[in-house]
């Protein structure tokens, strides 16, 4: 029987978002943005334990959000590092020993569903690394340093990488260890590290539904509208 833990990354300072508090504490649908993501993993039958990595200055504020019997899966809340990569590494270091599968998710994506979580976790039955990914609706070009178009890859083969991402524990731990050994500490994506060091093939799992990332205040307005149009229970599906 596999034991799967989720690491929720919410350690950003929210500089681009603005406001009094980092975006993970911004209200969305009547509760902090961070709570939406945590609630989905609490409700997921695929997840046994949860580690929340928050901004070091807001540890107590984060802990206060997840007190009570409803959050028994939240085993640890710890302060993150200066980069997303370091925060993910610290989350991995905090995992309980029996865990052999890991799901990593950016708390800035509060609209994920239980189906999304299940899709990436189930992929680990055949593969050792997986990421939720959406087809690109725009044409993507590669440019040089002078902004000249160098290549225009076929859009049918392009995907927009999202989270959650899922891994066999040893694979993602090796990826982070190798990155730090080589002086890499600012990678923005965990599957990217696995691919960089050729530790496993990374499978792209089709993203079904809206799983937008909250970056600026305007994104939060759109997320509110999406929540308002979802049917009762759809957030869990």
N, C-alpha and C positions, 0 to 999 in steps of 0.2 A: 504494500500500500504506500503510495506516494504522499509525502507531506509537503504542502505548498504554502509559502508565506508571501505576503505582498509588502513591498516597500513603497510608501507614498512620499514623494518628494515635494516639500513645500517650504524650502529654506531660502527662497529668493527674497531680495530686498524690495522688489516691486518698483524700481526706479521708473521704468517706462509707464507703469500704470498710473503713478501719481496717487494722491490721497494721503490721509493721515496714517493709515496702516498698510502693510504689504497686502497685495491683492488676495492672498489666500484667506484673509479675514473680511474681505468685502462681502456685503450681503447679496445673496442670490436666492430668490424664491423663499425669503423669510429666514434663511440661515447662512452662516459663513460659507463661502465658496469651498473651502477645504472640507467642510463636513459633507458635502455632496459626494465627493470622491470616496471618502472614508466609509460613508453609509453604504455605498454600492459594494465595497469589498466586505463589509460586515455581513451584508445580505447574501453574498455569493457562497454557494455550497462548495465551490472549488477552492476556497481560501480558508486556511485554518488559523493563521496568525497574521498580525499586521504590525509593521514598524513604521512610525511616522517620523520623518526627518523634517524639522522645522527650523526657522531662523533662531539662532542662539539667544537673541534678545527677547524672543517671544515664547520661550519654553513654557512658562507658567500659564500664559494665555491659551496655548494649545492644549496643555494638559486639562485645563478647566473645561474644554469643549467635549472631551471624551471620557468624562467620569461616569460612573454608573454601570449597572448590569448590562445595559444594551451595548456596551463597548468592551466586552470581555476579550474579544479577539485582538484588541489593541494592546499588545504586550509591552511595547516600549515606545516612548517619545523622546527623541534626542535632538541635540543641536547639530546643524549641518555645517559644511565647510564653505570656503570662499567660492567654489565653483560647483556646478551641478554634478560633475564627475566625482568630486571629493565627497559630496553629500551622499551620492549613491554608494560609494565605497564604504562610507561610515555605516550606512544602513546594512550593507552586506556583512560587515564585521559584527553587527549586533544581532544577527539571526540566531535563533536557537539551533542547537546541534542536529536534532532529528530532521530538519528541513532539507529536502533534496531538490525542490523546484522553487524558483523565485519569479515573482511577477513585479516589475518595476513600472510605476505610473506617475506621471506629472499631475499633481493636484490641480494645476491650472486647466486641466481638462475635466470639468465637473459633470459633463453630460453623458459620460459613458454609461453603458447598460450592463446588466448581468450577462447578456448574450455576448457582448464584446469580450468580457473577462473569460467566459467559458471557451470562446473560440481560440484564444491564444494559448490557454492552458491545455486544451485538448490536443493542440498541434504538437505538444511535447511528447505525446505517445509515440510519434514517429520521428520527430526531429529534436534537435537540442537547443534551438533558438528560434524565436518567432516574434514578429512585430505586427501590430495592426497597421494597415496601410490602405490609403484611398487612392483611386485613379486620379491622375492629374487632369483637370478640366481646362487647363491653360497649356499653351505651347511653351516649353521650357528651352532656353538657349544657354549655351556656354559661351562666356565672353573672355577676352584677354584683359590685361591690366589697363588697356586703353578703351575698354568697353566695346571693342569690336566683336561681332558675333563670330565664334570659331566653329561651333557645331550646333546642329538642331536635331537632338535625338528624337526618334519616333515617339509620339505621345503615348501610343498604346503600350509601350514598355516602361513608362514612368509611373511612379507611385509617390504619394505624399506620406512620409513615415509619421506615425502617431504613436501614442502609448495607449493601453498597456503593451509592454513587451515581456516575453516569458522566456525562461532559460532553465536548463539543468544547472543546478547550483555551481558545480565545479567549473563549468564553462565560463560563466560570468565572473566568478571569483578569479579565475586565471586571467581573464581579459583585463580586469582592473589591476591585478598585480603586475602584469606585464607592462601596462600603460605607465604605472608609476615608476617602475624600474627604468623605463626609457625616457622619463621626464615629461610624459604627457599627463596633464592634469586639467585640461579645459575642454575635453570632448563633450559635445552636447547630446550624444546619443549612445546608449549602451549597446545596441545591436551593431552600431558602427564600430565599436571597439572589438567585438567578436569577429566581425568581418575583417577588420584591419589586420588582426593577428592570425587570421585563417584558422580559428579554433573550431568552427562549425559552420555549416551552411545555415543561412538565415532565411526562414520562410516568411513571405509576405502574406498575411491573413487579411482577406477583404474586409474593409470597414463598412458595416451595414448600419446606416443611421448617422446622425450628426454627432461629432465628437470634437468640436471646435476647441481651440486653445484660447484662453483668456489672456490677452496681452495688454490691451489698453481699455479705458473706461467704455469706449464704444462697443467693444466685444461683450461687455457685461450687459449692456442694454439688449443686444441681440440674443444673448443667452436667456434673459428674462422672457423675451417673446417666444422663444422655442419652448421653454418650460410651460408657458401659459397655454400653448397649443397642443401639448402632449396629453393623451388620454390618461385617465386614472390608472396607475400601475405600469404605464409605459416606461417610466424611468427605470423600472426594475427589469424590463424585458430585454 
